[in-house]
Amino acid sequence: MKKSLVFTYGLLIVLTLVTALISNADLFSDDIILLILFFSSIKFLLVAFQFMELKKANPFWKYSLSLVLGVLVLVIFLMK
């Protein structure tokens, strides 16, 4: 098995655990929401580029996915 896949999988587990710990904290503010959105975005990009082979795709798809993710995060944060 590729080391990069194992590393990515481990990083996804760590980010999930950190997100779960942060979300269970009594202190809940806009900064916490932004941090959770940031970690979720990183996890989404890791899965898309590593496991869905997006890193080998046309640059149009890479930029489009990143742009849509950025707009989605911005809309979610602004709707709060």
Backbone atoms as SQL, in Angstrom:
CREATE TABLE atoms (id INTEGER PRIMARY KEY, chain TEXT, resi INTEGER, resn TEXT, atom TEXT, x REAL, y REAL, z REAL);
INSERT INTO atoms VALUES
  (1, 'A', 1, 'MET', 'N', 0.848, -1.185, 0.000),
  (2, 'A', 1, 'MET', 'CA', 0.000, 0.000, 0.000),
  (3, 'A', 1, 'MET', 'C', 0.893, 1.248, 0.000),
  (4, 'A', 2, 'LYS', 'N', 0.467, 2.268, -0.698),
  (5, 'A', 2, 'LYS', 'CA', 1.252, 3.492, -0.791),
  (6, 'A', 2, 'LYS', 'C', 1.301, 4.203, 0.563),
  (7, 'A', 3, 'LYS', 'N', 2.471, 4.738, 0.870),
  (8, 'A', 3, 'LYS', 'CA', 2.629, 5.467, 2.130),
  (9, 'A', 3, 'LYS', 'C', 1.791, 6.739, 2.145),
  (10, 'A', 4, 'SER', 'N', 1.634, 7.364, 0.978),
  (11, 'A', 4, 'SER', 'CA', 0.863, 8.609, 0.928),
  (12, 'A', 4, 'SER', 'C', -0.610, 8.366, 1.254),
  (13, 'A', 5, 'LEU', 'N', -1.137, 7.204, 0.856),
  (14, 'A', 5, 'LEU', 'CA', -2.528, 6.891, 1.181),
  (15, 'A', 5, 'LEU', 'C', -2.707, 6.661, 2.673),
  (16, 'A', 6, 'VAL', 'N', -1.757, 5.965, 3.276),
  (17, 'A', 6, 'VAL', 'CA', -1.825, 5.710, 4.721),
  (18, 'A', 6, 'VAL', 'C', -1.681, 7.028, 5.488),
  (19, 'A', 7, 'PHE', 'N', -0.772, 7.884, 5.036),
  (20, 'A', 7, 'PHE', 'CA', -0.598, 9.181, 5.690),
  (21, 'A', 7, 'PHE', 'C', -1.863, 10.022, 5.581),
  (22, 'A', 8, 'THR', 'N', -2.458, 10.046, 4.397),
  (23, 'A', 8, 'THR', 'CA', -3.694, 10.810, 4.192),
  (24, 'A', 8, 'THR', 'C', -4.815, 10.268, 5.067),
  (25, 'A', 9, 'TYR', 'N', -4.931, 8.957, 5.127),
  (26, 'A', 9, 'TYR', 'CA', -5.969, 8.336, 5.959),
  (27, 'A', 9, 'TYR', 'C', -5.759, 8.689, 7.433),
  (28, 'A', 10, 'GLY', 'N', -4.523, 8.641, 7.901),
  (29, 'A', 10, 'GLY', 'CA', -4.222, 9.024, 9.280),
  (30, 'A', 10, 'GLY', 'C', -4.542, 10.487, 9.549),
  (31, 'A', 11, 'LEU', 'N', -4.211, 11.340, 8.597),
  (32, 'A', 11, 'LEU', 'CA', -4.509, 12.765, 8.743),
  (33, 'A', 11, 'LEU', 'C', -6.016, 13.010, 8.782),
  (34, 'A', 12, 'LEU', 'N', -6.771, 12.262, 7.985),
  (35, 'A', 12, 'LEU', 'CA', -8.232, 12.382, 8.017),
  (36, 'A', 12, 'LEU', 'C', -8.791, 11.976, 9.375),
  (37, 'A', 13, 'ILE', 'N', -8.247, 10.932, 9.957),
  (38, 'A', 13, 'ILE', 'CA', -8.698, 10.491, 11.284),
  (39, 'A', 13, 'ILE', 'C', -8.375, 11.548, 12.332),
  (40, 'A', 14, 'VAL', 'N', -7.158, 12.094, 12.290),
  (41, 'A', 14, 'VAL', 'CA', -6.764, 13.122, 13.254),
  (42, 'A', 14, 'VAL', 'C', -7.649, 14.364, 13.118),
  (43, 'A', 15, 'LEU', 'N', -7.885, 14.813, 11.891),
  (44, 'A', 15, 'LEU', 'CA', -8.735, 15.991, 11.679),
  (45, 'A', 15, 'LEU', 'C', -10.168, 15.741, 12.144),
  (46, 'A', 16, 'THR', 'N', -10.658, 14.524, 11.953),
  (47, 'A', 16, 'THR', 'CA', -12.008, 14.182, 12.412),
  (48, 'A', 16, 'THR', 'C', -12.076, 14.215, 13.935),
  (49, 'A', 17, 'LEU', 'N', -11.075, 13.659, 14.601),
  (50, 'A', 17, 'LEU', 'CA', -11.054, 13.668, 16.069),
  (51, 'A', 17, 'LEU', 'C', -10.931, 15.091, 16.625),
  (52, 'A', 18, 'VAL', 'N', -10.081, 15.903, 15.994),
  (53, 'A', 18, 'VAL', 'CA', -9.929, 17.294, 16.439),
  (54, 'A', 18, 'VAL', 'C', -11.236, 18.056, 16.247),
  (55, 'A', 19, 'THR', 'N', -11.897, 17.841, 15.117),
  (56, 'A', 19, 'THR', 'CA', -13.179, 18.493, 14.858),
  (57, 'A', 19, 'THR', 'C', -14.221, 18.070, 15.884),
  (58, 'A', 20, 'ALA', 'N', -14.243, 16.789, 16.226),
  (59, 'A', 20, 'ALA', 'CA', -15.201, 16.301, 17.219),
  (60, 'A', 20, 'ALA', 'C', -14.926, 16.907, 18.592),
  (61, 'A', 21, 'LEU', 'N', -13.668, 17.015, 18.968),
  (62, 'A', 21, 'LEU', 'CA', -13.321, 17.612, 20.264),
  (63, 'A', 21, 'LEU', 'C', -13.674, 19.093, 20.308),
  (64, 'A', 22, 'ILE', 'N', -13.413, 19.788, 19.218),
  (65, 'A', 22, 'ILE', 'CA', -13.721, 21.217, 19.160),
  (66, 'A', 22, 'ILE', 'C', -15.232, 21.433, 19.226),
  (67, 'A', 23, 'SER', 'N', -15.976, 20.590, 18.520),
  (68, 'A', 23, 'SER', 'CA', -17.430, 20.790, 18.478),
  (69, 'A', 23, 'SER', 'C', -18.098, 20.484, 19.818),
  (70, 'A', 24, 'ASN', 'N', -17.458, 19.682, 20.661),
  (71, 'A', 24, 'ASN', 'CA', -18.014, 19.365, 21.974),
  (72, 'A', 24, 'ASN', 'C', -17.609, 20.368, 23.044),
  (73, 'A', 25, 'ALA', 'N', -16.809, 21.346, 22.695),
  (74, 'A', 25, 'ALA', 'CA', -16.370, 22.352, 23.662),
  (75, 'A', 25, 'ALA', 'C', -17.541, 23.249, 24.051),
  (76, 'A', 26, 'ASP', 'N', -17.518, 23.702, 25.286),
  (77, 'A', 26, 'ASP', 'CA', -18.569, 24.595, 25.781),
  (78, 'A', 26, 'ASP', 'C', -18.486, 25.976, 25.136),
  (79, 'A', 27, 'LEU', 'N', -17.302, 26.359, 24.746),
  (80, 'A', 27, 'LEU', 'CA', -17.083, 27.655, 24.119),
  (81, 'A', 27, 'LEU', 'C', -17.434, 27.549, 22.636),
  (82, 'A', 28, 'PHE', 'N', -18.547, 28.144, 22.233),
  (83, 'A', 28, 'PHE', 'CA', -18.999, 28.041, 20.844),
  (84, 'A', 28, 'PHE', 'C', -19.155, 29.447, 20.282),
  (85, 'A', 29, 'SER', 'N', -18.291, 29.801, 19.345),
  (86, 'A', 29, 'SER', 'CA', -18.332, 31.145, 18.779),
  (87, 'A', 29, 'SER', 'C', -18.139, 31.057, 17.270),
  (88, 'A', 30, 'ASP', 'N', -18.094, 32.212, 16.632),
  (89, 'A', 30, 'ASP', 'CA', -17.880, 32.267, 15.190),
  (90, 'A', 30, 'ASP', 'C', -16.507, 31.699, 14.818),
  (91, 'A', 31, 'ASP', 'N', -15.532, 31.891, 15.707),
  (92, 'A', 31, 'ASP', 'CA', -14.199, 31.368, 15.435),
  (93, 'A', 31, 'ASP', 'C', -14.195, 29.843, 15.415),
  (94, 'A', 32, 'ILE', 'N', -14.947, 29.234, 16.320),
  (95, 'A', 32, 'ILE', 'CA', -15.041, 27.781, 16.360),
  (96, 'A', 32, 'ILE', 'C', -15.714, 27.258, 15.083),
  (97, 'A', 33, 'ILE', 'N', -16.771, 27.921, 14.659),
  (98, 'A', 33, 'ILE', 'CA', -17.472, 27.518, 13.437),
  (99, 'A', 33, 'ILE', 'C', -16.535, 27.630, 12.237),
  (100, 'A', 34, 'LEU', 'N', -15.788, 28.705, 12.167),
  (101, 'A', 34, 'LEU', 'CA', -14.847, 28.887, 11.073),
  (102, 'A', 34, 'LEU', 'C', -13.761, 27.814, 11.099),
  (103, 'A', 35, 'LEU', 'N', -13.292, 27.453, 12.276),
  (104, 'A', 35, 'LEU', 'CA', -12.279, 26.405, 12.404),
  (105, 'A', 35, 'LEU', 'C', -12.822, 25.047, 11.959),
  (106, 'A', 36, 'ILE', 'N', -14.049, 24.738, 12.349),
  (107, 'A', 36, 'ILE', 'CA', -14.670, 23.476, 11.928),
  (108, 'A', 36, 'ILE', 'C', -14.865, 23.453, 10.411),
  (109, 'A', 37, 'LEU', 'N', -15.297, 24.563, 9.835),
  (110, 'A', 37, 'LEU', 'CA', -15.439, 24.650, 8.378),
  (111, 'A', 37, 'LEU', 'C', -14.088, 24.481, 7.679),
  (112, 'A', 38, 'PHE', 'N', -13.065, 25.063, 8.254),
  (113, 'A', 38, 'PHE', 'CA', -11.717, 24.951, 7.689),
  (114, 'A', 38, 'PHE', 'C', -11.240, 23.502, 7.704),
  (115, 'A', 39, 'PHE', 'N', -11.392, 22.822, 8.842),
  (116, 'A', 39, 'PHE', 'CA', -10.981, 21.421, 8.930),
  (117, 'A', 39, 'PHE', 'C', -11.797, 20.544, 7.981),
  (118, 'A', 40, 'SER', 'N', -13.078, 20.816, 7.868),
  (119, 'A', 40, 'SER', 'CA', -13.927, 20.042, 6.960),
  (120, 'A', 40, 'SER', 'C', -13.516, 20.265, 5.506),
  (121, 'A', 41, 'SER', 'N', -13.142, 21.477, 5.178),
  (122, 'A', 41, 'SER', 'CA', -12.683, 21.773, 3.816),
  (123, 'A', 41, 'SER', 'C', -11.386, 21.042, 3.506),
  (124, 'A', 42, 'ILE', 'N', -10.486, 21.021, 4.464),
  (125, 'A', 42, 'ILE', 'CA', -9.229, 20.303, 4.272),
  (126, 'A', 42, 'ILE', 'C', -9.502, 18.814, 4.057),
  (127, 'A', 43, 'LYS', 'N', -10.395, 18.252, 4.857),
  (128, 'A', 43, 'LYS', 'CA', -10.732, 16.833, 4.710),
  (129, 'A', 43, 'LYS', 'C', -11.357, 16.569, 3.339),
  (130, 'A', 44, 'PHE', 'N', -12.243, 17.449, 2.894),
  (131, 'A', 44, 'PHE', 'CA', -12.872, 17.302, 1.580),
  (132, 'A', 44, 'PHE', 'C', -11.814, 17.311, 0.475),
  (133, 'A', 45, 'LEU', 'N', -10.885, 18.262, 0.551),
  (134, 'A', 45, 'LEU', 'CA', -9.848, 18.355, -0.477),
  (135, 'A', 45, 'LEU', 'C', -8.910, 17.154, -0.437),
  (136, 'A', 46, 'LEU', 'N', -8.590, 16.664, 0.754),
  (137, 'A', 46, 'LEU', 'CA', -7.748, 15.469, 0.862),
  (138, 'A', 46, 'LEU', 'C', -8.399, 14.266, 0.194),
  (139, 'A', 47, 'VAL', 'N', -9.676, 14.070, 0.464),
  (140, 'A', 47, 'VAL', 'CA', -10.385, 12.939, -0.140),
  (141, 'A', 47, 'VAL', 'C', -10.475, 13.116, -1.649),
  (142, 'A', 48, 'ALA', 'N', -10.805, 14.313, -2.102),
  (143, 'A', 48, 'ALA', 'CA', -10.975, 14.552, -3.533),
  (144, 'A', 48, 'ALA', 'C', -9.664, 14.369, -4.296),
  (145, 'A', 49, 'PHE', 'N', -8.583, 14.921, -3.780),
  (146, 'A', 49, 'PHE', 'CA', -7.326, 14.872, -4.514),
  (147, 'A', 49, 'PHE', 'C', -6.595, 13.543, -4.351),
  (148, 'A', 50, 'GLN', 'N', -6.675, 12.936, -3.172),
  (149, 'A', 50, 'GLN', 'CA', -5.915, 11.718, -2.928),
  (150, 'A', 50, 'GLN', 'C', -6.675, 10.458, -3.340),
  (151, 'A', 51, 'PHE', 'N', -7.911, 10.329, -2.881),
  (152, 'A', 51, 'PHE', 'CA', -8.631, 9.075, -3.094),
  (153, 'A', 51, 'PHE', 'C', -9.486, 9.071, -4.364),
  (154, 'A', 52, 'MET', 'N', -9.867, 10.243, -4.849),
  (155, 'A', 52, 'MET', 'CA', -10.673, 10.309, -6.065),
  (156, 'A', 52, 'MET', 'C', -9.825, 10.670, -7.285),
  (157, 'A', 53, 'GLU', 'N', -8.500, 10.686, -7.095),
  (158, 'A', 53, 'GLU', 'CA', -7.538, 10.920, -8.183),
  (159, 'A', 53, 'GLU', 'C', -7.734, 12.258, -8.886),
  (160, 'A', 54, 'LEU', 'N', -8.204, 13.259, -8.176),
  (161, 'A', 54, 'LEU', 'CA', -8.393, 14.567, -8.795),
  (162, 'A', 54, 'LEU', 'C', -7.051, 15.230, -9.109),
  (163, 'A', 55, 'LYS', 'N', -5.995, 14.799, -8.439),
  (164, 'A', 55, 'LYS', 'CA', -4.690, 15.399, -8.705),
  (165, 'A', 55, 'LYS', 'C', -4.207, 15.115, -10.132),
  (166, 'A', 56, 'LYS', 'N', -4.778, 14.095, -10.768),
  (167, 'A', 56, 'LYS', 'CA', -4.413, 13.769, -12.149),
  (168, 'A', 56, 'LYS', 'C', -5.399, 14.351, -13.155),
  (169, 'A', 57, 'ALA', 'N', -6.389, 15.053, -12.687),
  (170, 'A', 57, 'ALA', 'CA', -7.437, 15.582, -13.567),
  (171, 'A', 57, 'ALA', 'C', -6.988, 16.876, -14.250),
  (172, 'A', 58, 'ASN', 'N', -7.799, 17.309, -15.180),
  (173, 'A', 58, 'ASN', 'CA', -7.589, 18.569, -15.877),
  (174, 'A', 58, 'ASN', 'C', -7.591, 19.715, -14.853),
  (175, 'A', 59, 'PRO', 'N', -6.706, 20.699, -15.026),
  (176, 'A', 59, 'PRO', 'CA', -6.674, 21.823, -14.086),
  (177, 'A', 59, 'PRO', 'C', -8.015, 22.545, -13.936),
  (178, 'A', 60, 'PHE', 'N', -8.831, 22.534, -14.974),
  (179, 'A', 60, 'PHE', 'CA', -10.151, 23.163, -14.875),
  (180, 'A', 60, 'PHE', 'C', -10.945, 22.570, -13.720),
  (181, 'A', 61, 'TRP', 'N', -10.920, 21.241, -13.581),
  (182, 'A', 61, 'TRP', 'CA', -11.689, 20.577, -12.523),
  (183, 'A', 61, 'TRP', 'C', -11.105, 20.865, -11.146),
  (184, 'A', 62, 'LYS', 'N', -9.802, 20.959, -11.059),
  (185, 'A', 62, 'LYS', 'CA', -9.156, 21.266, -9.783),
  (186, 'A', 62, 'LYS', 'C', -9.571, 22.656, -9.297),
  (187, 'A', 63, 'TYR', 'N', -9.471, 23.629, -10.196),
  (188, 'A', 63, 'TYR', 'CA', -9.813, 25.005, -9.824),
  (189, 'A', 63, 'TYR', 'C', -11.313, 25.168, -9.595),
  (190, 'A', 64, 'SER', 'N', -12.109, 24.492, -10.392),
  (191, 'A', 64, 'SER', 'CA', -13.566, 24.577, -10.233),
  (192, 'A', 64, 'SER', 'C', -13.995, 24.025, -8.882),
  (193, 'A', 65, 'LEU', 'N', -13.447, 22.881, -8.513),
  (194, 'A', 65, 'LEU', 'CA', -13.791, 22.275, -7.229),
  (195, 'A', 65, 'LEU', 'C', -13.368, 23.169, -6.069),
  (196, 'A', 66, 'SER', 'N', -12.176, 23.718, -6.154),
  (197, 'A', 66, 'SER', 'CA', -11.696, 24.603, -5.097),
  (198, 'A', 66, 'SER', 'C', -12.539, 25.872, -5.001),
  (199, 'A', 67, 'LEU', 'N', -12.915, 26.419, -6.142),
  (200, 'A', 67, 'LEU', 'CA', -13.740, 27.625, -6.153),
  (201, 'A', 67, 'LEU', 'C', -15.122, 27.359, -5.572),
  (202, 'A', 68, 'VAL', 'N', -15.743, 26.263, -5.962),
  (203, 'A', 68, 'VAL', 'CA', -17.067, 25.916, -5.439),
  (204, 'A', 68, 'VAL', 'C', -16.992, 25.677, -3.935),
  (205, 'A', 69, 'LEU', 'N', -15.951, 25.000, -3.479),
  (206, 'A', 69, 'LEU', 'CA', -15.782, 24.772, -2.043),
  (207, 'A', 69, 'LEU', 'C', -15.634, 26.096, -1.301),
  (208, 'A', 70, 'GLY', 'N', -14.831, 27.004, -1.836),
  (209, 'A', 70, 'GLY', 'CA', -14.653, 28.304, -1.200),
  (210, 'A', 70, 'GLY', 'C', -15.947, 29.091, -1.123),
  (211, 'A', 71, 'VAL', 'N', -16.708, 29.098, -2.196),
  (212, 'A', 71, 'VAL', 'CA', -17.993, 29.811, -2.215),
  (213, 'A', 71, 'VAL', 'C', -18.966, 29.170, -1.222),
  (214, 'A', 72, 'LEU', 'N', -18.995, 27.854, -1.177),
  (215, 'A', 72, 'LEU', 'CA', -19.887, 27.149, -0.256),
  (216, 'A', 72, 'LEU', 'C', -19.556, 27.460, 1.200),
  (217, 'A', 73, 'VAL', 'N', -18.291, 27.435, 1.536),
  (218, 'A', 73, 'VAL', 'CA', -17.867, 27.756, 2.909),
  (219, 'A', 73, 'VAL', 'C', -18.230, 29.197, 3.237),
  (220, 'A', 74, 'LEU', 'N', -17.991, 30.099, 2.297),
  (221, 'A', 74, 'LEU', 'CA', -18.317, 31.506, 2.526),
  (222, 'A', 74, 'LEU', 'C', -19.824, 31.710, 2.738),
  (223, 'A', 75, 'VAL', 'N', -20.637, 31.060, 1.927),
  (224, 'A', 75, 'VAL', 'CA', -22.095, 31.190, 2.065),
  (225, 'A', 75, 'VAL', 'C', -22.554, 30.618, 3.402),
  (226, 'A', 76, 'ILE', 'N', -22.031, 29.458, 3.783),
  (227, 'A', 76, 'ILE', 'CA', -22.416, 28.859, 5.068),
  (228, 'A', 76, 'ILE', 'C', -22.034, 29.772, 6.220),
  (229, 'A', 77, 'PHE', 'N', -20.820, 30.322, 6.159),
  (230, 'A', 77, 'PHE', 'CA', -20.367, 31.180, 7.260),
  (231, 'A', 77, 'PHE', 'C', -21.179, 32.473, 7.312),
  (232, 'A', 78, 'LEU', 'N', -21.522, 33.034, 6.176),
  (233, 'A', 78, 'LEU', 'CA', -22.272, 34.290, 6.166),
  (234, 'A', 78, 'LEU', 'C', -23.740, 34.115, 6.548),
  (235, 'A', 79, 'MET', 'N', -24.279, 32.906, 6.346),
  (236, 'A', 79, 'MET', 'CA', -25.677, 32.660, 6.689),
  (237, 'A', 79, 'MET', 'C', -25.885, 32.498, 8.196),
  (238, 'A', 80, 'LYS', 'N', -24.834, 32.286, 8.928),
  (239, 'A', 80, 'LYS', 'CA', -24.943, 32.076, 10.367),
  (240, 'A', 80, 'LYS', 'C', -25.439, 33.277, 11.074);
